[in-house]
Structure formats: structure tokens, C-alpha cells
Amino acid sequence: MARRCELSGKSVATGNNVSHANNKTRRRFLPNLNKTAILSDSLKQSVSFRVATSTLRTIDHVGGLDAYLLKTPDAKLSARARQVKKLVQKRQQASA
């Protein structure tokens, strides 16, 4: 399983450990991923994703999973997230 957030696309970053003697060794910065179930208002059910905690805060800030999915470009989303986004768009068009 890839170490990638399914909603934001955040993944492993690389950099250096720098010692006091200024020796540099390569290291990896791993995203803080959690498997969580997020409630979708238009689908009226929870959807399970592997998401970074920073993305969870963004979802709360934007106003929920549906709003976040609709504003996020498809290139950042995983295949499952794109399917959920399509379902949300269909439900919102049907209710409008």
C-alpha cells in the first residue's frame, strides 16, 4: 500500500539529517496517515479513506467531505475518491 493520502495526494518527502558537524544523511518524511471513516452528507453514509491528519483538518475547515471533494482537482484524488466524487455530484444534481 502506497504511503499517500487518498484525498490530498500528500506523500513521502525526502531531505537530510544534518548533524552538529554538518554531516548530511538522507532521510524520509512520512505523512501522518490514518484510516478513517468520513461522513458524506449527500450520500448519507460514511466512506472509509486513508487520509493525512492535515487533510482531516482541511475537510473540517471547508465544510465537510462533499465540499472538499468538489473543490479538489481529480489529479490529486485516488481512484476510489474520484468514484465517490462522481456519486456526490450525481446526488447533488438530482436533488437540485
SESEVO-161147 format. One record per residue: x, y, z of N, C-alpha, C, CB in turn; residue in one letter. Coordinates in steps of 0.001 Angstrom, whole numbers, padded with zeros to 6 digits, always signed. Glycine has a CB too. Example, Ala and Ser with C-alpha at 12.3 -4.5 7.8 and 13.67 -1.06 7.14 Angstrom:
BEGIN
+013190-005690+007800+012300-004500+007800+013200-003300+007800+011308-004473+009046A;+012850-002250+007080+013670-001060+007140+012900+000030+007870+014084-000598+005725S;
% end
This chain:
BEGIN
+000847-001183+000000+000000+000000+000000+000890+001244+000000-000962+000000+001228M;+000603+002159-000885+001401+003368-001009+001190+004287+000191+001057+004101-002305A;+002228+004987+000580+002123+005951+001670+001691+007287+001079+003479+006088+002447R;+000422+007327+000691-000128+008503+000031-001535+008747+000547-000127+008332-001511R;-001831+010006+000830-003173+010390+001264-004112+010252+000067-003196+011857+001840C;-005258+009597+000268-006181+009348-000837-006921+010604-001282-007178+008291-000442E;-006995+011612-000429-007756+012811-000772-006884+013992-001184-008608+013209+000388L;-005750+014179-000540-004923+015346-000872-003725+015003-001748-004440+016004+000393S;-003351+013723-001821-002191+013342-002617-000877+013530-001894-002170+014121-003878G;-000918+013926-000621+000308+014126+000155+001030+012788+000279-000005+014726+001569K;+002350+012787+000000+003105+011534+000025+004447+011747+000722+003319+010993-001410S;+005311+010757+000605+006612+010786+001260+007469+011900+000657+007324+009417+001127V;+008118+012665+001529+009073+013688+001098+010463+013270+001574+008686+015108+001657A;+011488+013751+000915+012850+013396+001309+013624+014636+001692+013568+012649+000181T;+014673+014430+002462+015509+015533+002897+016773+014990+003533+014753+016442+003877G;+017390+015783+004380+018638+015400+005031+018525+015501+006536+019784+016266+004539N;+019179+014548+007249+019511+014742+008647+020825+015499+008647+019605+013372+009444N;+020907+016573+009397+022137+017359+009449+022647+017330+010880+021904+018832+008958V;+023844+016771+011069+024422+016654+012407+025073+017975+012821+025456+015504+012454S;+025508+018014+014062+026191+019202+014569+027477+019464+013783+026506+019041+016068H;+028092+018383+013288+029310+018511+012487+028994+018769+011008+030163+017245+012626A;+027723+019021+010712+027241+019321+009370+027365+018132+008415+027998+020500+008813N;+027351+016904+008956+027283+015709+008115+025835+015544+007665+027796+014426+008883N;+025646+015205+006395+024288+015078+005862+024025+013634+005459+024078+016023+004655K;+022922+013087+005946+022472+011760+005541+021026+011869+005102+022634+010720+006696T;+020666+011080+004083+019314+011170+003534+018301+010591+004506+019228+010445+002185R;+017109+011163+004515+016032+010660+005342+014709+010845+004625+016014+011363+006703R;+013649+010225+005168+012309+010311+004585+011377+010952+005599+011783+008906+004160R;+010538+011849+005113+009482+012444+005923+008183+011757+005536+009396+014005+005720F;+007615+010951+006437+006402+010197+006129+005170+011000+006523+006408+008835+006849L;+004119+010964+005709+002886+011664+006074+002197+010931+007223+001934+011779+004853P;+001488+011672+008057+000774+011103+009198-000577+010587+008703+000592+012163+010347N;-000605+009322+008259-001808+008742+007662-002624+007970+008688-001434+007826+006503L;-003942+008123+008606-004875+007386+009445-006002+006862+008576-005427+008274+010590N;-006466+005657+008890-007626+005108+008187-008855+005578+008951-007569+003523+008085K;-009676+006423+008312-010837+006990+008984-012070+006885+008100-010579+008451+009366T;-013215+006823+008750-014498+006844+008052-015041+008262+008158-015512+005789+008651A;-015319+008880+007029-015781+010270+006975-017208+010268+006451-014848+011159+006072I;-018087+011012+007113-019495+011050+006748-019719+011967+005551-020342+011510+007935L;-020404+011444+004541-020793+012235+003385-022248+012653+003564-020590+011438+002055S;-022510+013954+003504-023863+014464+003736-024816+014076+002604-023832+015984+003891D;-024378+014182+001364-025279+013905+000253-025509+012405+000057-024728+014513-001023S;-024498+011568+000357-024661+010123+000223-025328+009509+001447-023315+009466-000012L;-025346+010249+002570-025925+009799+003832-025309+008492+004317-027421+009633+003684K;-023996+008361+004143-023265+007215+004655-021811+007616+004856-023383+005999+003695Q;-021082+006830+005631-019678+007132+005846-018835+006379+004824-019250+006769+007286S;-017741+007012+004428-016822+006456+003440-015459+006354+004105-016762+007335+002133V;-014796+005217+003945-013516+004981+004597-012370+005340+003656-013402+003516+005050S;-011442+006141+004151-010274+006557+003385-009033+006478+004260-010458+007986+002832F;-007861+006386+003618-006580+006521+004305-006127+007958+004067-005503+005462+003785R;-006208+008772+005126-006104+010218+004981-005067+010778+005941-007462+010882+005218V;-004345+011816+005520-003424+012541+006389-004219+013387+007384-002462+013433+005554A;-003682+013561+008580-004393+014332+009593-004556+015791+009169-003657+014254+010929T;-003611+016322+008408-003752+017692+007915-004942+017803+006963-002460+018146+007209S;-005202+016743+006205-006346+016731+005299-007652+016688+006083-006261+015534+004341T;-007671+015970+007198-008870+015935+008045-009217+017333+008546-008663+014981+009240L;-008194+018090+008944-008434+019466+009390-008952+020323+008244-007149+020080+009969R;-008437+020112+007033-008886+020861+005871-010339+020535+005542-007991+020566+004670T;-010710+019263+005665-012098+018850+005407-013035+019567+006375-012254+017304+005542I;-012657+019628+007644-013471+020349+008623-013558+021834+008281-012895+020169+010032D;-012452+022413+007848-012407+023843+007544-013285+024191+006342-010968+024281+007282H;-013270+023325+005326-014009+023590+004090-015509+023386+004280-013500+022688+002966V;-015896+022472+005182-017317+022268+005435-017803+020860+005157-018101+023215+004620G;-016908+019890+005203-017324+018511+005036-016689+017837+003842-018799+018444+004914G;-016892+016525+003778-016277+015719+002722-016782+016106+001340-016542+014246+002968L;-018081+016340+001214-018642+016663-000104-018038+017939-000667-020161+016805-000016D;-017971+018974+000138-017395+020251-000314-015923+020086-000667-017558+021335+000771A;-015198+019299+000133-013774+019093-000145-013581+018361-001471-013112+018303+000998Y;-014349+017300-001698-014206+016537-002936-014537+017382-004163-015100+015306-002900L;-015566+018208-004067-015977+019010-005212-014958+020080-005574-017306+019653-004935L;-014202+020586-004588-013235+021635-004884-011842+021087-005229-013133+022573-003706K;-011585+019807-004961-010269+019224-005193-010158+018712-006632-009999+018083-004192T;-009059+019024-007340-008888+018513-008702-008727+016992-008702-007669+019173-009372P;-009196+016345-009776-009159+014888-009875-007737+014330-009834-009840+014445-011150D;-006752+015101-010257-005373+014618-010296-004842+014305-008897-004476+015649-010974A;-005331+015009-007883-004872+014767-006516-005574+013588-005860-005078+016001-005680K;-006761+013222-006349-007572+012195-005706-007189+010798-006174-009043+012445-005976L;-007391+009805-005289-007193+008406-005670-008378+007958-006523-007036+007491-004407S;-008285+006762-007084-009355+006249-007936-010658+006101-007156-008952+004904-008545A;-010578+005600-005921-011778+005447-005092-012392+006796-004742-011445+004683-003812R;-011542+007776-004469-012037+009109-004136-012726+009745-005343-010884+010004-003646A;-012204+009491-006550-012851+010014-007762-014226+009392-007962-011974+009753-008995R;-014374+008096-007636-015673+007439-007729-016670+008056-006756-015534+005940-007459Q;-016219+008310-005531-017092+008925-004530-017470+010333-004969-016406+008957-003142V;-016513+011071-005541-016786+012424-006023-017866+012404-007101-015502+013071-006569K;-017795+011414-008008-018785+011284-009066-020172+011017-008484-018390+010165-010031K;-020239+010137-007472-021513+009840-006815-022089+011079-006133-021333+008715-005790L;-021236+011851-005465-021675+013070-004789-022216+014064-005807-020516+013699-003985V;-021523+014223-006948-022008+015144-007979-023353+014710-008515-021008+015245-009119Q;-023569+013413-008741-024846+012911-009238-025963+013176-008229-024749+011407-009542K;-025690+012924-006961-026700+013136-005922-027070+014610-005804-026195+012614-004573R;-026069+015486-005887-026351+016914-005760-027099+017442-006979-025053+017696-005564Q;-026817+016919-008161-027554+017337-009361-028986+016823-009313-026850+016831-010639Q;-029173+015611-008789-030513+015038-008698-031380+015790-007688-030429+013562-008316A;-030772+016266-006605-031542+016976-005583-031794+018424-005961-030824+016917-004252S;-031033+018951-006902-031203+020363-007283-032325+020568-008267-029928+020903-007870A;
% end
